Amino acid sequence: MTTVVIWCRVVDHFGDAGVCWRLAKSLAAALAQDNSLNADVVLAIDRPEVLRQLVPELSTTLHPPSLDGVRVVDWAFPATHIDVMISTFGCRLPDRVLESMGEQRPPPIWINLEHLTPQSWTGSCHTLASPNRTNGLDEIFFFPGFDPSTGGLLREPDLLEARDRFHSDPLERDRFLAVLGVEEADRKLPAVLVFGYPDAPVDALIETLANGPPILLLLPSDTAPTIRQGNLRIHAFGWVAQQDFDRLLWSCMAAFVRGEDSLVRAHWAAIPFIWQPYRQLDQSHREQLEAWLDRWQPFLPEAAAAAQASLAHAWDRGEPSNLSSAWSNWLAHRPELSRGATDWARQLAAGPSLIQSLSAFLRDRLESRSTLSHRLRHSRLDSR
Ligand code: TRH
């Protein structure tokens, strides 16, 4: 058996758990294709209640809950023998784990899966190793990313086919919006998802949209389910399970997303969208946004790229005064933005997904680790 443990520490919001759940499920599915590994994938998460909001099936009755080939445990997990250890987003592992892994022979392969950034420096650091000060083990830095020099982006093998199937049957969207509680008359309207941080200028956007063409605004909140304001229909759907989040995006003609996981999902949805990076006190999230906007340039005509930048800036900086003109200008460029999103998604899908590159990397390291321990065993026997 090959034991793979993914360590997730929830800092805040949902992305830590959201990314780690997708990673664990997809890695379990990928490693299961190699019977010789007999992989046991464990997700050790310090706040399982956050994961349960994303994955309601992870009931509290099963212990440890096991779903989609992943065992979910908490951080008190008795890490006895681990073959692959994946610490995510640089989370600090418990000392008892660091110490026992340092004594384990052969030691585990230790991956540090970093945050996704649109910035281009990650390619030069991808798969570099650094000895850990506590136990001397090599910690290998694995970077997701938009460039072939990185590990790529999380993408399930059948995701894009599922997306295209959804779009090929108009009843799919109607059925999904009906389940979301959207009234029949409103389901025919073009929809916009707004999933931003608390400082996002949502009220200013609502005011802008109310004076524009009829639109269905989808909000993940528990306020009054449907409000009418001018030409706008606002539907607060509460929250959907993570497995339905893609269909939420696929039902929309445009979206405002945030953080890391919904950013990647919006790219795969190939719709025009605006990203609000996770807020950093030192404002470094603005550099993230500029790097992301730069990456749009090759896929958009100049005027459409300018429209994308001005709406992204107005949204990220919370500038209600610029929002109305930025939105109207952006909406006018929607055809080019849609083509650009489709082209970029196609280019990203041409490369290996994060799971393909990570599972190939792990299989290679596991093989050389087993060869090495085989040779060590034989050399000890020979020396007797
Ligand atoms: O919630 P976030 O802001 O999470 C953030 C980011 O991941 C950030 O990088 C990280 O540093 C910080 O957490 C600690 O945004 P994100 O990454 O999009 O994660 C949201 C998850 O919630 C994503 O998996 C989609 C999911 N989701 C649902 O499952 N149902 C819903 O209804 C909605 C709105 C989101």
Residues whose N, C-alpha, C, O or C-beta is under 5 A from the ligand:
A	BS01	TRH	V11 D12 H13 F14 G15 D16 G18 L54 F195 P220 G238 W239 V240 A241 Q242 F245 R258 G259 E260 D261 S262 L263 Y278
